[in-house]
Every structure is written in structure tokens, then in C-alpha cells.
Amino acid sequence: MLFDIISIICIFAIICLCAVLIESRRENHMLSVSHYTITDKRIKKSATFAMIADLHNAEFGDKNEDLIKEIKKIAPDAVLIAGDVIVGKKDVRPGVAIDLLQKLGSEFPVYISKGNHEMRTVLYTEQYGDIWECLYEQTKNYVHWLINEEATLASDNIQIVGLDMDAAYYRRFRLQKMETDYLVKLLPTRHQDAYTILLAHNPDYFSVYAEWGADLVLSGHVHGGMIILPFLGGVISPMVRLFPKYYRGMYEYRNKKMILTGGLGGHTLKFRVNNKPEICVIHLEGE
């Protein structure tokens, strides 16, 4: 009797696992589009941005034609990318990312910041070789790499800043404390009268970004928590934290906002349930 019960439980568990794996494989190839509208009196002219992150060399259609088609439908004023277009592994070349950035940059203004995967290829060239050099050199004439730098959209009164922070802030298991002064020293001066968008790959420091002066933070990194459970949210972050505070969607802190995309691809565990790859569409409007 006990053996029969255990057998039934095991069979049920295997069926559930197979169902989850099938669903994950299906979702990994399904693009979703999420819309956000933000109003602010400093915005002179309405603007629409397509925002993506965490491509990790994923492809949607042949040479990402489905992804490009969806972005063209949005007809954005610019494309904003919050890092990790590549996979930071020794033998994984950045060709997919290069191709996408060149194609997007030929159609739209593109502003991109580095994520932890780009960061590690810069820091550890003995391990990763020329991956970063190859990525940067073949895309720098197509996109604006904001490496602790800014760009200004004067007609809209919008300042875009890209954050490239130290590796310590990506360590697993334990969250490294960040002070506002760190950002003050690292980043360009914020334009007091402009609406400031910060491309910051890691969402964990949202409150610090807001204290620095970011009006809107655009982040990725968490991959939506891989599995999103009803009422509980994302299950695990790349920092190996269960049920992370920030996993996907829009968050607020002292009237500042953060839009966190679930990302497009994955690397070690390409696992998604109730968490389709995402393009975020951000509508900024004046009051």
C-alpha cells in the first residue's frame, strides 16, 4: 500500500516536471509586450521608448527577425537596452548580439548600458579573450554605449544615463551595500531641470538610484525570477536569492519609478514559467 502511494506520487511528480519543462521551452520562444505610461511636467514632448534587456544571444525568428518586427511595430523614438546582450562565457561568441545591435541601430537611436556579463568580459580578458572588444568595436558606430556616461534628448528634455558599476554589486548570496556618494562620483552630473532615465542593469539598488536623482530606472538582470508564482512572484534571482523583492513590472519609491523587464533570454538555466520574454514599451508624456 505504501509502495503504491509512493509510486503514484513519483509518477505525478514526473508528469508535473515534464509539463513544466514543456511549458518553459514554449515560453522561451514567445515574445510579450508590456506598456507603461508615465507623466511628468518636465517632459516637453511625448516620447515612446522600446526597452529590452538580457538578450543573452537569444534569437526570436531567423536572425531575430521576429524581435525586430515587434520593435518596428512600436515605432519608438529610441530603443533603450539595460545590459546583458551577450553571454559571458569563454566559448560563446557575441555574433547574435552584434547582429541585433547593428540592425536596431540602423533603424532607431539605440542607447545601451553594460550588464554583469559585459562587465566580466572587460575585467577578465585572460578568461574571456576579445569578446568585449569584438562586441564594442563592431557596434560602436550603430549604438550609443553609455558607460557611466549620458546622452540628452534636448527636444524632450530627457537625460539618459548608463550605469556601469563595480563587480562587487553583482556578488551572489549577499547584497553589497551601496551609498549614494558612490553614484555621485561615478556618474555624470544630473541635469536638475531634465527628466532623468537611468539604465541600471541590477534592480536591487533602486532606492539608491532614486536617492541619486533618477526619475525612472530601467533594469533587467533578474530574468523575472525565472518562474512567477501567483501571489508569490518571481522564485529566484541570478544572485541566488529566493523570491526577490524586485522581479518584473513597475515599482515606486518616493515618487521615483523603476521598470524591470523580465528580459529576453537566459544563460545557465534557460527556464521560464508564467514569465514570457518581454519588450517593454514606455510612453512618457507631459502633464
Kinemage of the C-alpha trace (Angstrom):
@kinemage 1
@onewidth
@group {chain A} dominant
@subgroup {mainchain}
@vectorlist {calphas} color= white
{ca met a 1} P 0.000 0.000 0.000
{ca leu a 2} L 2.740 2.460 0.994
{ca phe a 3} L 4.748 1.488 -2.076
{ca asp a 4} L 1.733 2.173 -4.305
{ca ile a 5} L 1.240 5.633 -2.777
{ca ile a 6} L 4.921 6.488 -3.226
{ca ser a 7} L 4.792 5.251 -6.823
{ca ile a 8} L 1.743 7.401 -7.584
{ca ile a 9} L 3.419 10.455 -6.039
{ca cys a 10} L 6.583 9.845 -8.066
{ca ile a 11} L 4.644 9.407 -11.304
{ca phe a 12} L 2.652 12.575 -10.600
{ca ala a 13} L 5.867 14.499 -9.846
{ca ile a 14} L 7.458 13.308 -13.095
{ca ile a 15} L 4.365 14.322 -15.090
{ca cys a 16} L 4.373 17.765 -13.451
{ca leu a 17} L 8.085 18.209 -14.133
{ca cys a 18} L 7.649 17.235 -17.783
{ca ala a 19} L 4.737 19.659 -18.120
{ca val a 20} L 6.799 22.470 -16.606
{ca leu a 21} L 9.750 21.740 -18.912
{ca ile a 22} L 7.492 21.705 -21.974
{ca glu a 23} L 5.865 24.981 -20.917
{ca ser a 24} L 9.264 26.543 -20.264
{ca arg a 25} L 10.501 25.547 -23.710
{ca arg a 26} L 7.346 27.020 -25.260
{ca glu a 27} L 7.553 30.293 -23.333
{ca asn a 28} L 11.214 30.823 -24.150
{ca his a 29} L 10.206 31.430 -27.773
{ca met a 30} L 7.146 33.629 -27.136
{ca leu a 31} L 7.550 37.403 -27.059
{ca ser a 32} L 5.311 39.535 -24.868
{ca val a 33} L 4.872 43.315 -24.990
{ca ser a 34} L 4.103 45.360 -21.866
{ca his a 35} L 3.054 49.025 -21.936
{ca tyr a 36} L 3.755 51.654 -19.288
{ca thr a 37} L 2.657 55.295 -19.326
{ca ile a 38} L 4.391 57.893 -17.156
{ca thr a 39} L 3.524 61.583 -16.985
{ca asp a 40} L 5.800 64.358 -15.755
{ca lys a 41} L 5.645 68.128 -16.183
{ca arg a 42} L 9.317 68.284 -17.222
{ca ile a 43} L 8.695 66.263 -20.382
{ca lys a 44} L 8.343 68.806 -23.182
{ca lys a 45} L 7.186 66.408 -25.875
{ca ser a 46} L 5.662 62.952 -25.632
{ca ala a 47} L 8.132 60.173 -26.349
{ca thr a 48} L 7.895 56.415 -26.750
{ca phe a 49} L 10.751 54.048 -25.963
{ca ala a 50} L 11.166 50.315 -26.524
{ca met a 51} L 13.170 48.830 -23.678
{ca ile a 52} L 14.815 45.407 -23.571
{ca ala a 53} L 17.477 43.641 -21.501
{ca asp a 54} L 19.121 40.257 -21.036
{ca leu a 55} L 19.170 39.142 -24.647
{ca his a 56} L 21.980 36.694 -23.807
{ca asn a 57} L 22.309 35.870 -27.505
{ca ala a 58} L 18.711 34.597 -27.702
{ca glu a 59} L 17.043 34.543 -31.111
{ca phe a 60} L 13.388 35.066 -31.937
{ca gly a 61} L 12.947 34.010 -35.520
{ca asp a 62} L 15.764 33.803 -38.037
{ca lys a 63} L 18.435 36.334 -37.002
{ca asn a 64} L 15.947 37.856 -34.556
{ca glu a 65} L 13.576 38.961 -37.300
{ca asp a 66} L 10.535 38.456 -35.016
{ca leu a 67} L 12.047 40.629 -32.284
{ca ile a 68} L 12.966 43.358 -34.753
{ca lys a 69} L 9.497 43.196 -36.308
{ca glu a 70} L 7.845 43.721 -32.906
{ca ile a 71} L 10.064 46.701 -32.163
{ca lys a 72} L 9.294 48.200 -35.572
{ca lys a 73} L 5.566 47.909 -34.796
{ca ile a 74} L 6.143 50.027 -31.695
{ca ala a 75} L 7.877 52.699 -33.813
{ca pro a 76} L 9.833 54.003 -30.817
{ca asp a 77} L 11.674 57.298 -30.659
{ca ala a 78} L 14.603 55.273 -29.315
{ca val a 79} L 15.490 51.791 -28.111
{ca leu a 80} L 16.883 51.534 -24.576
{ca ile a 81} L 18.846 48.428 -23.570
{ca ala a 82} L 19.647 47.718 -19.916
{ca gly a 83} L 22.590 45.367 -20.373
{ca asp a 84} L 23.496 41.718 -20.900
{ca val a 85} L 23.100 41.373 -24.644
{ca ile a 86} L 25.780 38.661 -24.550
{ca val a 87} L 26.567 35.538 -22.549
{ca gly a 88} L 29.759 35.980 -20.554
{ca lys a 89} L 31.228 32.554 -21.245
{ca lys a 90} L 34.611 31.814 -22.754
{ca asp a 91} L 33.497 29.999 -25.885
{ca val a 92} L 30.265 31.902 -26.607
{ca arg a 93} L 30.899 34.483 -29.305
{ca pro a 94} L 28.827 37.707 -29.416
{ca gly a 95} L 27.692 37.385 -33.025
{ca val a 96} L 23.946 37.289 -32.286
{ca ala a 97} L 24.155 40.417 -30.132
{ca ile a 98} L 26.294 42.247 -32.682
{ca asp a 99} L 23.851 41.459 -35.480
{ca leu a 100} L 20.851 42.680 -33.458
{ca leu a 101} L 22.532 45.904 -32.318
{ca gln a 102} L 23.639 46.716 -35.848
{ca lys a 103} L 20.144 46.160 -37.218
{ca leu a 104} L 18.389 48.116 -34.467
{ca gly a 105} L 20.969 50.898 -34.683
{ca ser a 106} L 20.331 51.200 -38.415
{ca glu a 107} L 16.630 51.838 -37.730
{ca phe a 108} L 16.492 53.744 -34.430
{ca pro a 109} L 18.644 55.652 -31.962
{ca val a 110} L 19.834 52.983 -29.506
{ca tyr a 111} L 21.178 53.686 -26.013
{ca ile a 112} L 22.712 50.775 -24.138
{ca ser a 113} L 24.392 50.200 -20.785
{ca lys a 114} L 26.550 47.275 -19.715
{ca gly a 115} L 25.311 44.384 -17.614
{ca asn a 116} L 27.310 41.987 -15.499
{ca his a 117} L 28.045 39.741 -18.490
{ca glu a 118} L 29.631 42.583 -20.451
{ca met a 119} L 31.410 43.710 -17.294
{ca arg a 120} L 33.082 40.353 -16.691
{ca thr a 121} L 34.388 40.166 -20.267
{ca val a 122} L 36.041 43.562 -19.733
{ca leu a 123} L 37.566 42.658 -16.367
{ca tyr a 124} L 38.778 39.140 -17.119
{ca thr a 125} L 40.252 39.170 -20.614
{ca glu a 126} L 42.537 36.229 -19.808
{ca gln a 127} L 39.420 34.108 -19.383
{ca tyr a 128} L 37.099 35.654 -21.969
{ca gly a 129} L 39.560 36.816 -24.603
{ca asp a 130} L 38.408 39.523 -27.010
{ca ile a 131} L 34.637 39.110 -26.548
{ca trp a 132} L 34.097 42.663 -25.259
{ca glu a 133} L 36.463 44.229 -27.793
{ca cys a 134} L 34.678 42.407 -30.597
{ca leu a 135} L 31.228 43.446 -29.338
{ca tyr a 136} L 32.152 47.071 -28.762
{ca glu a 137} L 34.188 47.671 -31.916
{ca gln a 138} L 31.538 46.173 -34.191
{ca thr a 139} L 28.624 48.069 -32.629
{ca lys a 140} L 30.026 51.438 -31.515
{ca asn a 141} L 29.074 53.080 -34.814
{ca tyr a 142} L 25.492 51.804 -34.541
{ca val a 143} L 24.547 52.306 -30.883
{ca his a 144} L 25.388 54.677 -28.043
{ca trp a 145} L 27.227 52.764 -25.315
{ca leu a 146} L 26.624 54.746 -22.121
{ca ile a 147} L 29.407 53.561 -19.820
{ca asn a 148} L 28.908 55.884 -16.865
{ca glu a 149} L 28.042 58.459 -19.492
{ca glu a 150} L 24.976 60.407 -20.540
{ca ala a 151} L 23.009 61.398 -23.592
{ca thr a 152} L 20.495 64.226 -23.803
{ca leu a 153} L 17.309 64.258 -25.844
{ca ala a 154} L 17.017 68.040 -25.879
{ca ser a 155} L 13.688 68.230 -27.702
{ca asp a 156} L 12.059 66.097 -24.998
{ca asn a 157} L 14.097 67.466 -22.047
{ca ile a 158} L 15.185 63.912 -21.209
{ca gln a 159} L 18.596 62.871 -19.899
{ca ile a 160} L 19.638 59.225 -20.326
{ca val a 161} L 22.450 57.915 -18.113
{ca gly a 162} L 24.059 54.472 -18.318
{ca leu a 163} L 25.479 52.880 -15.164
{ca asp a 164} L 28.463 50.519 -15.205
{ca met a 165} L 29.000 49.570 -11.570
{ca asp a 166} L 31.668 47.516 -9.824
{ca ala a 167} L 31.612 43.719 -9.780
{ca ala a 168} L 31.088 43.724 -6.003
{ca tyr a 169} L 27.488 44.792 -6.544
{ca tyr a 170} L 26.759 41.616 -8.510
{ca arg a 171} L 28.021 39.125 -5.941
{ca arg a 172} L 25.776 36.203 -5.186
{ca phe a 173} L 24.101 35.369 -1.887
{ca arg a 174} L 24.953 38.634 -0.104
{ca leu a 175} L 23.842 42.128 -1.143
{ca gln a 176} L 26.726 44.590 -1.083
{ca lys a 177} L 25.738 47.929 0.451
{ca met a 178} L 25.769 50.899 -1.925
{ca glu a 179} L 25.955 54.550 -0.883
{ca thr a 180} L 24.547 57.463 -2.881
{ca asp a 181} L 28.001 59.091 -2.895
{ca tyr a 182} L 29.283 56.160 -4.933
{ca leu a 183} L 26.910 57.102 -7.760
{ca val a 184} L 27.646 60.820 -7.385
{ca lys a 185} L 31.348 60.134 -8.008
{ca leu a 186} L 30.769 57.564 -10.746
{ca leu a 187} L 28.040 59.138 -12.879
{ca pro a 188} L 27.713 62.398 -14.809
{ca thr a 189} L 26.005 65.308 -13.092
{ca arg a 190} L 22.255 65.031 -13.238
{ca his a 191} L 20.519 67.840 -15.113
{ca gln a 192} L 18.314 69.431 -12.463
{ca asp a 193} L 15.574 70.557 -14.853
{ca ala a 194} L 15.545 67.426 -17.022
{ca tyr a 195} L 13.717 64.132 -16.646
{ca thr a 196} L 16.474 61.614 -15.903
{ca ile a 197} L 16.350 57.992 -17.063
{ca leu a 198} L 18.972 55.679 -15.567
{ca leu a 199} L 19.877 52.442 -17.337
{ca ala a 200} L 20.989 50.299 -14.401
{ca his a 201} L 21.180 46.567 -15.018
{ca asn a 202} L 20.828 45.473 -11.381
{ca pro a 203} L 17.470 46.499 -9.823
{ca asp a 204} L 18.474 45.701 -6.234
{ca tyr a 205} L 19.696 49.249 -5.651
{ca phe a 206} L 16.553 51.034 -6.816
{ca ser a 207} L 16.263 53.153 -3.665
{ca val a 208} L 19.889 54.316 -4.037
{ca tyr a 209} L 19.352 55.159 -7.710
{ca ala a 210} L 16.294 57.184 -6.710
{ca glu a 211} L 18.203 58.999 -3.966
{ca trp a 212} L 20.885 59.871 -6.523
{ca gly a 213} L 18.192 61.526 -8.606
{ca ala a 214} L 16.953 59.059 -11.214
{ca asp a 215} L 13.330 59.772 -12.103
{ca leu a 216} L 12.961 56.498 -13.992
{ca val a 217} L 15.205 53.459 -13.617
{ca leu a 218} L 15.254 50.785 -16.318
{ca ser a 219} L 16.621 47.420 -15.182
{ca gly a 220} L 16.880 43.735 -16.024
{ca his a 221} L 19.205 41.068 -14.590
{ca val a 222} L 16.591 39.089 -12.617
{ca his a 223} L 15.028 37.344 -15.654
{ca gly a 224} L 11.629 37.752 -13.980
{ca gly a 225} L 12.660 35.342 -11.235
{ca met a 226} L 12.502 32.533 -13.844
{ca ile a 227} L 9.191 31.155 -12.527
{ca ile a 228} L 6.450 33.577 -11.478
{ca leu a 229} L 4.003 32.105 -8.977
{ca pro a 230} L 0.577 33.667 -8.319
{ca phe a 231} L 0.611 35.815 -5.149
{ca leu a 232} L 4.293 34.991 -4.530
{ca gly a 233} L 6.046 36.488 -7.556
{ca gly a 234} L 9.388 35.513 -9.055
{ca val a 235} L 11.028 32.490 -7.471
{ca ile a 236} L 14.791 33.032 -7.745
{ca ser a 237} L 17.221 35.696 -8.936
{ca pro a 238} L 20.660 35.271 -10.565
{ca met a 239} L 22.065 36.425 -7.213
{ca val a 240} L 20.613 33.138 -5.862
{ca arg a 241} L 18.007 34.816 -3.685
{ca leu a 242} L 14.600 33.232 -3.292
{ca phe a 243} L 11.561 35.393 -4.012
{ca pro a 244} L 13.485 38.580 -4.818
{ca lys a 245} L 11.889 41.893 -3.856
{ca tyr a 246} L 12.106 43.103 -7.452
{ca tyr a 247} L 11.463 40.628 -10.246
{ca arg a 248} L 9.277 42.115 -13.018
{ca gly a 249} L 6.994 45.109 -13.538
{ca met a 250} L 6.910 48.708 -12.316
{ca tyr a 251} L 7.946 49.742 -8.806
{ca glu a 252} L 7.839 53.081 -6.973
{ca tyr a 253} L 9.982 54.690 -4.314
{ca arg a 254} L 9.382 58.273 -3.175
{ca asn a 255} L 7.649 59.197 -6.429
{ca lys a 256} L 10.504 57.720 -8.491
{ca lys a 257} L 9.783 54.734 -10.718
{ca met a 258} L 11.589 51.629 -11.879
{ca ile a 259} L 10.537 49.435 -14.786
{ca leu a 260} L 12.074 45.989 -14.507
{ca thr a 261} L 11.810 43.812 -17.575
{ca gly a 262} L 11.634 40.042 -17.374
{ca gly a 263} L 14.297 40.023 -20.077
{ca leu a 264} L 14.539 38.146 -23.349
{ca gly a 265} L 16.943 35.244 -22.922
{ca gly a 266} L 18.876 33.256 -20.371
{ca his a 267} L 22.235 31.610 -19.918
{ca thr a 268} L 22.879 28.824 -17.401
{ca leu a 269} L 19.281 27.743 -16.750
{ca lys a 270} L 17.068 28.893 -19.601
{ca phe a 271} L 13.935 28.344 -17.613
{ca arg a 272} L 10.702 30.376 -17.745
{ca val a 273} L 7.196 29.668 -16.490
{ca asn a 274} L 4.476 32.336 -16.443
{ca asn a 275} L 7.269 34.668 -17.485
{ca lys a 276} L 7.456 35.200 -21.242
{ca pro a 277} L 10.381 37.089 -22.791
{ca glu a 278} L 9.452 40.753 -22.707
{ca ile a 279} L 9.672 44.005 -24.626
{ca cys a 280} L 8.673 46.992 -22.503
{ca val a 281} L 7.068 49.984 -24.194
{ca ile a 282} L 7.405 53.186 -22.204
{ca his a 283} L 5.220 56.169 -23.034
{ca leu a 284} L 6.465 59.408 -21.476
{ca glu a 285} L 4.007 62.286 -21.532
{ca gly a 286} L 3.994 65.826 -20.192
{ca glu a 287} L 1.379 66.814 -17.637
